[in-house]
């Protein structure tokens, strides 16, 4: 029984580490545009799904959560670039996703210098397989 648990544990962390090497996230505050910018740099051959997945059997869409902060008001929703819309063999459906690089933006109104914490949940796939959904925590410094 202990060997099975160890095998499951090692498999999970092997795939989690593997997924981390297929995407790099960077976070910044654009003072001039008053936006939080979240950039995904995606490894060749892999894709990241849009926030707006419209099928019932599909992958986990990319999503963003921001912790409450009395110094910051979120304006609208997180925006994304125009995704690629293509038939996805893994899910046998037309899906929206990104390859290479995608920059997501959240407009904000800031009262005073602060930082905002949050998380991004995402799923990566290539032509033959998908990695488990992953959540990454972030903190972004916001200087007024």
Long-range contacts (C-beta under 8 A, 24 or more apart in sequence): 12-132, 15-131, 15-132, 16-132, 16-134, 18-131, 19-124, 19-131, 19-132, 19-134, 20-134, 22-46, 22-124, 22-131, 23-48, 23-122, 23-124, 25-120, 25-136, 25-138, 27-138, 27-139, 27-140, 28-140, 29-140, 29-141, 29-142, 29-143, 31-143, 31-144, 33-105, 33-107, 34-107, 34-108, 34-109, 34-110, 35-105, 35-106, 35-107, 35-108, 36-105, 36-106, 36-108, 36-116, 36-140, 36-142, 37-103, 37-104, 37-105, 38-64, 38-78, 38-103, 38-104, 38-105, 38-106, 38-120, 38-138, 39-101, 39-102, 39-103, 39-104, 40-98, 40-101, 40-102, 40-103, 40-104, 40-122, 41-100, 41-101, 42-98, 42-99, 42-100, 42-101, 42-102, 42-124, 45-126, 45-127, 46-99, 46-124, 46-125, 46-126, 47-84, 47-97, 47-98, 47-99, 47-124, 47-125, 47-126, 48-97, 48-98, 48-99, 48-102, 48-122, 48-123, 48-124, 49-95, 49-96, 49-97, 49-98, 49-122, 49-123, 49-125, 50-80, 50-83, 50-95, 50-96, 50-97, 50-98, 51-78, 51-80, 51-104, 52-80, 52-83, 52-96, 53-95, 53-96, 54-96, 55-91, 55-93, 55-94, 55-95, 57-91, 57-93, 58-88, 58-91, 58-93, 58-95, 59-88, 59-90, 59-91, 59-95, 59-123, 59-125, 59-130, 60-121, 60-122, 60-123, 60-133, 61-123, 62-104, 62-120, 62-121, 62-122, 62-123, 63-120, 63-121, 63-122, 64-104, 64-106, 64-118, 64-119, 64-120, 64-121, 65-118, 65-119, 65-121, 66-106, 66-116, 66-117, 66-118, 67-116, 67-117, 67-118, 69-114, 69-115, 69-116, 69-117, 70-111, 71-110, 71-111, 71-112, 71-113, 71-114, 71-142, 72-108, 72-109, 72-110, 72-111, 72-114, 72-116, 72-142, 73-108, 73-109, 74-106, 74-107, 74-108, 75-106, 75-107, 75-108, 75-109, 76-106, 76-107, 77-106, 78-104, 78-105, 78-106, 79-104, 79-105, 79-106, 80-104, 80-105, 88-125, 89-127, 89-128, 90-125, 90-127, 90-128, 90-129, 90-130, 97-125, 108-142, 110-142, 110-144, 111-144, 112-144, 113-142, 113-143, 113-144, 114-142, 115-139, 115-140, 115-141, 115-142, 116-140, 116-142
